[in-house]
């Protein structure tokens, strides 16, 4: 069976799922070509359904989030999810060819959301975006404000200068050790940078480990690296690289749409020449050569003060990818916005602490978003998703095993020893 035949079989299977349907959309803003954009609606229909926009760009919706939609429906939510143009079921034009680069812009993605609401006969919805999806959600507020009943921005993006705040936060934790319990962590990171082990890409991996498991999980990995034990770290790095760059049909497909992040949101940034630079890491981790930044589609800093609907902003204290300072800035810009701080949560509550995310969605849908800050300790204490818990426990167990093995590589020499040798 050829790859195209396999894709077709999967496509047909997904298209047959309850609630899945296509809507005809223009391939580009000019020209007459059209394609099928797919979306799914699950749950008992409500006047203001919950539209969930995943992160990325590259994450699919229909196959990847089936479990989420099932659990959301069980909570009484009416959920709509859209397969992002250029991804999964919405990847091809009518001839079966991949959508062209000019079809893949945030403005067109935002207009797709409005078109789906039209097709679903929905006047306005609660728009829930996470990570990259928050920019799309805010874009709906800019281009189609009447379609927004309320908004949830989970681990949000704001502007192309977010990279400066990301650098500050990442270095504050991993380089300066300003957060509680991170002083020793930062000392170890600085030693590993001196020894050429903690590259910018490795720092992004460290940020992810910190987000998932906090200081304790990352500290153990750094100890292993300082001892020259790199087996587990190499394995984690390899998995992370696969997640970032591997095309997983109908689940994660960045090859067409990844350029959006670089071209319109400045994912690549301009390297500043200092350690742990996420701009360097994004360029290194990109599956393809980074597309130069051109311009943002919206000026959200100017637009957000005009948002008139109830808005909840969720921010994880362990999020080093879209740090709390960005969420705080957004909460100040949007009149009456409610900021929900989750001190021990990492990036994307939707993907890491789904139960907490659904609790927020239920409250906002019921018009009780203003009660959420008082519930923050309870939300933060909710368990991580089973897959995340399994990953954290697996990493911890593997670290114990590796620590018990004979060192497979020379131990890294501490900086003090290096200085004494060179003096």
C-alpha positions as CSV (number, residue, x, y, z in Angstrom):
1,X,0.0,0.0,0.0
2,X,1.4,3.4,-1.0
3,X,1.7,6.3,1.4
4,X,-1.1,8.1,-0.5
5,X,-3.3,5.1,-0.1
6,X,-2.6,4.9,3.6
7,X,-3.4,8.6,4.0
8,X,-6.7,8.1,2.1
9,X,-7.7,5.2,4.3
10,X,-7.0,7.2,7.5
11,X,-8.7,10.2,6.0
12,X,-11.9,8.3,5.2
13,X,-11.9,6.7,8.6
14,X,-11.7,10.1,10.3
15,X,-14.2,11.7,8.0
16,X,-16.7,9.0,9.1
17,X,-16.4,10.0,12.8
18,X,-19.5,11.5,14.3
19,X,-19.6,15.3,14.0
20,X,-16.9,15.5,11.3
21,X,-17.7,17.5,8.3
22,X,-16.0,19.7,5.6
23,X,-16.6,23.3,4.7
24,X,-15.5,24.7,1.3
25,X,-12.8,27.3,1.7
26,X,-10.8,29.4,-0.8
27,X,-7.2,28.1,-1.2
28,X,-5.9,31.7,-1.2
29,X,-7.3,35.2,-0.7
30,X,-7.1,35.7,-4.4
31,X,-8.0,33.2,-7.1
32,X,-10.9,30.7,-7.6
33,X,-9.4,27.5,-6.1
34,X,-11.1,25.9,-3.2
35,X,-10.5,23.0,-0.8
36,X,-12.2,21.1,1.9
37,X,-11.4,22.4,5.4
38,X,-12.5,19.9,8.0
39,X,-13.9,20.4,11.5
40,X,-15.6,18.4,14.2
41,X,-18.4,19.2,16.7
42,X,-19.0,17.0,19.7
43,X,-21.3,17.3,22.7
44,X,-24.8,18.5,23.3
45,X,-25.3,21.7,21.3
46,X,-25.2,25.0,23.1
47,X,-25.8,28.6,22.1
48,X,-22.1,29.4,22.6
49,X,-20.0,26.3,21.9
50,X,-16.3,26.0,22.9
51,X,-13.9,26.4,20.0
52,X,-10.6,24.9,20.9
53,X,-7.5,26.0,18.9
54,X,-4.4,23.9,19.5
55,X,-0.8,25.0,19.5
56,X,1.8,24.7,16.8
57,X,1.5,25.5,14.0
58,X,1.4,21.9,13.0
59,X,-0.9,20.2,15.6
60,X,-3.9,18.4,14.0
61,X,-7.2,18.5,15.8
62,X,-9.5,15.8,14.7
63,X,-7.4,12.7,15.4
64,X,-5.1,14.1,18.1
65,X,-7.7,15.4,20.4
66,X,-10.4,12.7,20.2
67,X,-10.0,11.9,23.9
68,X,-10.1,15.5,25.0
69,X,-13.4,16.1,23.1
70,X,-14.9,13.0,24.6
71,X,-14.0,14.1,28.1
72,X,-15.1,17.7,27.4
73,X,-18.5,16.4,26.2
74,X,-18.8,14.4,29.4
75,X,-18.4,17.7,31.3
76,X,-21.4,19.1,29.3
77,X,-19.4,21.2,26.8
78,X,-20.3,21.6,23.2
79,X,-16.9,21.5,21.5
80,X,-15.8,22.5,18.0
81,X,-12.2,21.8,16.7
82,X,-10.9,22.8,13.3
83,X,-8.3,21.0,11.3
84,X,-5.8,23.8,10.6
85,X,-5.3,24.4,6.9
86,X,-2.2,22.7,5.6
87,X,-2.5,20.0,8.3
88,X,-4.1,16.5,8.4
89,X,-7.5,16.4,6.8
90,X,-7.2,20.0,5.6
91,X,-3.8,19.5,4.0
92,X,-4.7,19.1,0.3
93,X,-6.5,21.0,-2.5
94,X,-9.1,19.3,-4.7
95,X,-6.4,17.8,-6.9
96,X,-4.8,16.1,-4.0
97,X,-1.8,18.5,-4.0
98,X,-0.4,20.1,-0.8
99,X,-1.8,23.6,-0.2
100,X,0.7,26.2,-1.5
101,X,2.7,28.5,0.8
102,X,0.5,31.5,-0.1
103,X,-2.5,29.5,1.3
104,X,-0.9,29.3,4.7
105,X,-1.3,32.6,6.6
106,X,-2.8,33.4,10.0
107,X,-5.4,35.7,8.5
108,X,-6.7,32.9,6.4
109,X,-6.7,30.6,9.4
110,X,-8.7,33.1,11.4
111,X,-11.2,33.5,8.6
112,X,-11.5,29.7,8.6
113,X,-12.7,29.9,12.2
114,X,-15.5,32.3,11.2
115,X,-16.4,30.1,8.2
116,X,-16.8,27.1,10.4
117,X,-19.0,29.0,12.8
118,X,-21.1,30.0,9.8
119,X,-21.4,26.4,8.7
120,X,-22.3,25.2,12.2
121,X,-24.9,28.0,12.4
122,X,-23.2,29.5,15.5
123,X,-23.4,33.3,16.1
124,X,-20.7,33.4,18.7
125,X,-18.5,31.0,20.7
126,X,-16.1,30.7,23.6
127,X,-12.8,30.7,21.9
128,X,-10.1,28.7,23.7
129,X,-6.6,29.0,22.3
130,X,-3.4,27.5,23.7
131,X,0.1,28.6,22.8
132,X,0.1,29.4,19.0
133,X,-3.6,28.9,19.1
134,X,-3.9,32.0,21.4
135,X,-2.7,34.2,18.6
136,X,-5.3,32.7,16.3
137,X,-8.0,33.1,19.0
138,X,-7.0,36.8,19.4
139,X,-7.0,37.2,15.7
140,X,-10.7,36.1,15.7
141,X,-11.3,38.9,18.1
142,X,-9.6,41.4,15.7
143,X,-11.2,40.3,12.5
144,X,-14.5,38.8,13.7
145,X,-15.3,40.4,17.1
146,X,-19.0,39.6,16.9
147,X,-18.2,35.9,16.8
148,X,-16.6,36.0,20.3
149,X,-18.8,35.4,23.3
150,X,-15.8,34.8,25.6
151,X,-12.1,34.0,25.3
152,X,-9.6,31.7,27.1
153,X,-5.9,32.4,26.3
154,X,-3.8,29.5,27.7
155,X,0.0,30.1,27.7
156,X,-0.5,33.0,25.3
157,X,1.6,34.7,22.6
158,X,1.3,38.5,22.1
159,X,3.8,40.0,19.7
160,X,7.0,39.4,17.8
161,X,9.0,40.9,20.7
162,X,7.9,38.1,23.0
163,X,11.3,36.6,22.3
164,X,12.9,39.2,24.6
165,X,10.6,38.2,27.5
166,X,11.3,34.5,26.8
167,X,15.0,35.1,27.0
168,X,14.7,37.0,30.2
169,X,12.6,34.3,31.9
170,X,14.6,31.4,30.6
171,X,17.9,33.0,31.8
172,X,16.3,34.1,35.1
173,X,15.6,30.5,36.0
174,X,18.3,28.5,34.3
175,X,21.2,31.0,34.3
176,X,20.7,33.3,37.2
177,X,18.7,31.0,39.5
178,X,16.3,33.7,40.6
179,X,13.3,31.3,41.2
180,X,13.0,29.5,44.5
181,X,15.1,26.4,44.5
182,X,16.9,27.1,41.2
183,X,20.2,28.5,42.5
184,X,22.0,25.1,42.4
185,X,20.2,24.4,39.1
186,X,21.6,27.5,37.5
187,X,25.1,26.8,38.8
188,X,25.0,23.4,37.1
189,X,23.6,24.9,33.8
190,X,26.4,27.5,33.7
191,X,29.0,24.7,34.2
192,X,27.5,22.7,31.4
193,X,27.5,25.8,29.1
194,X,31.2,26.3,29.8
195,X,31.8,22.7,28.8
196,X,29.8,23.0,25.6
197,X,27.1,20.6,26.7
198,X,24.2,23.0,27.4
199,X,23.7,24.4,23.9
200,X,20.7,26.6,23.1
201,X,18.8,23.6,21.8
202,X,19.7,21.6,25.0
203,X,18.4,24.6,27.0
204,X,15.0,24.3,25.3
205,X,15.0,20.7,26.3
206,X,15.9,21.6,29.8
207,X,13.1,24.2,29.8
208,X,10.6,21.5,28.7
209,X,11.8,19.1,31.5
210,X,11.5,21.9,34.0
211,X,8.0,22.6,32.8
212,X,6.9,18.9,33.1
213,X,8.7,18.0,36.3
214,X,10.0,21.1,38.0
215,X,13.4,21.5,39.7
216,X,13.8,18.0,41.0
217,X,13.4,16.3,37.6
218,X,15.7,18.7,35.8
219,X,18.3,18.7,38.6
220,X,18.8,15.0,38.4
221,X,19.3,15.2,34.6
222,X,21.9,17.9,35.1
223,X,23.7,15.8,37.7
224,X,23.9,12.9,35.2
225,X,25.3,15.3,32.5
226,X,28.0,16.6,34.9
227,X,29.0,13.1,35.6
228,X,29.4,12.4,31.9
229,X,26.3,10.2,31.8
230,X,24.5,11.3,28.7
231,X,22.5,8.2,27.6
232,X,19.1,9.4,29.0
233,X,19.6,13.0,27.9
234,X,20.5,11.9,24.4
235,X,17.3,9.7,24.3
236,X,15.1,12.6,25.6
237,X,16.7,14.9,23.1
238,X,16.1,12.5,20.2
239,X,12.4,12.2,21.2
240,X,12.1,16.0,21.4
241,X,13.7,16.4,18.0
242,X,11.2,13.8,16.5
243,X,8.3,15.7,18.1
244,X,9.6,19.0,16.6
245,X,10.4,17.8,13.2
246,X,8.9,14.4,12.4
247,X,5.8,14.4,10.3
248,X,3.1,12.3,12.0
249,X,0.2,12.2,9.5
250,X,-3.1,13.5,10.9
251,X,-1.5,14.2,14.3
252,X,1.5,16.6,13.8
253,X,2.4,18.0,10.4
254,X,4.7,21.0,10.6
255,X,6.3,20.7,7.2
256,X,3.8,23.0,5.4
257,X,2.7,25.3,8.2
258,X,5.8,25.6,10.3
259,X,6.9,28.6,8.2
260,X,3.9,30.6,9.7
261,X,5.6,30.8,13.0
262,X,8.8,32.1,11.6
263,X,7.3,34.4,8.9
264,X,4.5,36.0,10.9
265,X,5.4,35.5,14.6
266,X,9.2,35.8,14.6
267,X,9.8,32.3,16.1
268,X,13.4,32.5,14.9
269,X,14.1,35.9,16.3
270,X,17.6,37.5,16.0
271,X,20.2,35.8,18.1
272,X,21.7,38.1,20.8
273,X,25.0,36.2,21.2
274,X,24.3,35.3,24.8
275,X,23.9,31.8,26.3
276,X,20.7,29.8,26.2
277,X,19.3,31.8,23.4
278,X,15.9,30.4,22.3
279,X,16.3,32.2,18.9
280,X,19.3,30.0,18.1
281,X,17.5,26.9,19.4
282,X,14.4,27.5,17.1
283,X,16.7,27.8,14.1
284,X,18.5,24.6,15.1
285,X,15.4,22.6,15.8
286,X,13.5,23.7,12.7
287,X,12.9,20.8,10.3
288,X,13.6,23.2,7.4
289,X,15.6,26.3,7.0
290,X,14.0,29.1,9.0
291,X,11.9,31.5,6.9
292,X,12.8,35.1,7.6
293,X,10.4,37.1,9.7
294,X,8.3,39.5,7.6
295,X,5.5,41.0,9.7
296,X,2.8,40.1,12.2
297,X,-0.7,40.0,10.8
298,X,-2.2,41.9,13.7
299,X,-1.1,44.5,16.2
300,X,-2.6,42.8,19.3
301,X,-1.1,45.4,21.7
302,X,-3.2,48.0,20.0
303,X,-6.2,45.8,19.5
304,X,-6.6,44.1,22.8
305,X,-7.8,47.2,24.7
306,X,-10.9,47.0,22.4
307,X,-11.8,43.5,23.4
308,X,-15.1,43.7,25.2
309,X,-15.9,40.1,26.0
310,X,-15.0,38.2,29.2
311,X,-11.4,36.9,28.9
312,X,-9.5,34.5,31.1
313,X,-5.7,34.3,30.7
314,X,-4.0,31.1,32.0
315,X,-0.3,31.2,32.9
316,X,2.0,28.4,34.2
317,X,4.7,29.4,36.7
318,X,7.0,26.7,35.2
319,X,6.4,27.8,31.6
320,X,9.7,28.9,30.1
321,X,8.2,28.9,26.5
322,X,5.5,31.5,26.8
323,X,6.4,32.9,30.2
324,X,4.1,34.6,32.8
325,X,5.3,38.1,31.9
326,X,3.6,37.7,28.5
327,X,0.4,36.6,30.1
328,X,0.6,39.5,32.6
329,X,1.0,42.0,29.8
330,X,-2.0,40.6,28.0
331,X,-4.1,40.7,31.2
332,X,-3.3,44.3,31.6
333,X,-4.2,45.1,28.0
334,X,-7.6,43.5,27.9
335,X,-10.2,45.3,30.0
336,X,-11.5,43.2,32.8
337,X,-9.3,40.2,31.9
338,X,-8.9,37.6,34.6
339,X,-5.4,36.2,35.1
340,X,-5.2,32.6,36.5
341,X,-1.7,31.8,37.8
342,X,-0.8,28.2,38.2
343,X,2.6,28.3,39.9
344,X,3.8,24.7,39.3
345,X,2.2,24.2,35.8
346,X,4.3,24.3,32.6
347,X,3.4,25.2,29.1
348,X,-0.1,24.7,27.7
349,X,-2.5,23.7,30.5
350,X,-4.7,22.1,27.8
351,X,-2.0,19.6,26.9
352,X,-0.5,19.0,30.3
353,X,-3.3,19.4,32.9
354,X,-6.4,18.8,30.8
355,X,-8.7,18.5,33.8
356,X,-7.7,21.9,35.0
357,X,-8.2,23.3,31.4
358,X,-11.7,21.8,31.2
359,X,-12.6,23.2,34.6
360,X,-11.6,26.6,33.3
361,X,-13.7,26.1,30.1
362,X,-16.7,25.0,32.1
363,X,-16.5,28.0,34.3
364,X,-16.1,30.5,31.4
365,X,-18.9,28.9,29.4
366,X,-21.2,29.3,32.5
367,X,-20.2,32.9,32.9
368,X,-18.2,32.3,36.0
369,X,-14.7,33.2,34.8
370,X,-14.2,35.7,37.5
371,X,-14.3,32.9,40.2
372,X,-11.2,31.2,38.7
373,X,-8.4,33.1,40.4
374,X,-9.7,31.9,43.8
375,X,-9.6,28.4,42.4
376,X,-6.0,28.7,41.2
377,X,-4.4,26.6,44.0
378,X,-6.9,23.8,43.3
379,X,-6.4,24.0,39.6
380,X,-2.7,24.0,39.9
381,X,-2.8,20.9,42.1
382,X,-4.9,18.9,39.6
383,X,-3.0,15.9,38.2
384,X,-1.2,16.1,34.9
385,X,-2.5,14.1,32.0
386,X,-1.8,10.4,32.2
387,X,0.6,10.6,29.3
388,X,2.6,13.4,30.9
389,X,2.7,11.5,34.3
390,X,4.0,8.4,32.5
391,X,6.7,10.4,30.7
392,X,7.8,12.1,34.0
393,X,7.9,8.8,35.9
394,X,9.7,7.1,33.0
395,X,12.4,9.8,32.9
396,X,12.8,9.6,36.7
397,X,13.1,5.8,36.6
398,X,15.6,5.9,33.7
399,X,17.7,8.5,35.6
400,X,17.9,6.1,38.6
401,X,19.0,3.2,36.3
402,X,21.6,5.3,34.5
403,X,23.0,6.6,37.7
404,X,23.6,3.0,38.8
405,X,25.5,2.1,35.6
406,X,29.2,2.5,35.1
407,X,29.9,5.9,33.5
408,X,30.1,5.5,29.8
409,X,31.9,8.7,29.1
410,X,34.6,10.8,30.9
411,X,33.3,12.9,33.6
412,X,33.0,16.6,32.9
413,X,35.7,18.6,34.7
414,X,34.3,21.3,37.0
415,X,35.1,24.9,36.0
416,X,37.3,25.4,39.1
417,X,39.5,22.5,38.0
418,X,39.7,23.9,34.5
419,X,40.9,27.2,35.9
420,X,43.6,25.6,38.1
421,X,44.9,23.7,35.1
422,X,45.2,26.8,32.9
423,X,46.7,29.0,35.6
